[in-house]
Amino acid sequence: MDQQLISIVVAAFNVEKYLDRCVNSLVMQTYPHLEIILVDDGSSDRSGSICDDWARKDERIKVIHKKNGGISDARNTGIRNA
C-alpha cells in the first residue's frame, strides 16, 4: 500500500516564543511521509530565522518567506506550495 504524503502548513507571524515547541512536535511525528511547510508571514521578530534553522535540521521542512498578508493569505500560500 502506498503511503500518501501529508503536508502540514504552519503560518508564522511573530511567534518566536512558541515556534520551536510547535515545530518540534511536528518533527517528532512517526508518520514517515510528512512535509512541513513553514510560512513566515513577514515577521518582525526572529520567527523567520527560527524557521530557517529548522529547515537546515530537517529535510522535510520547507520555508516560505513572504510579505505580511494575514493568516489566510499565509495558509493559502502554504497550500499552493504543498
Residue pairs with C-beta under 8 A, 6 or more apart in sequence:
3 31
3 32
3 33
4 33
5 33
5 34
5 35
6 31
6 33
6 34
6 35
7 35
7 36
7 37
7 78
7 79
7 82
8 26
8 34
8 35
8 36
8 37
9 37
9 39
9 75
9 78
9 79
9 82
10 22
10 23
10 26
10 36
10 37
10 38
10 39
10 78
11 39
11 41
11 71
11 74
11 75
11 78
12 19
12 38
12 39
12 40
12 41
12 43
12 47
12 48
12 51
12 74
13 40
13 41
13 42
13 43
13 47
13 68
13 71
13 74
14 43
14 44
14 45
14 47
15 22
15 43
15 45
15 47
16 43
16 45
16 46
16 47
16 50
19 47
19 50
19 51
20 50
23 36
23 38
23 50
23 51
23 54
23 61
26 34
26 36
27 36
27 54
27 58
27 60
27 61
34 60
35 60
35 62
35 82
36 58
36 60
36 61
36 62
37 61
37 62
37 63
37 64
37 78
37 81
37 82
38 51
38 54
38 55
38 61
38 62
38 63
38 64
39 63
39 64
39 66
39 74
39 75
39 77
39 78
40 47
40 48
40 51
40 63
40 64
40 65
40 66
41 66
41 68
41 69
41 70
41 71
41 73
41 74
42 65
42 66
42 67
42 68
42 69
43 68
48 63
48 65
51 61
51 63
51 65
52 63
54 61
54 63
55 61
55 62
55 63
62 81
64 77
64 78
64 81
66 73
66 74
66 77
69 77
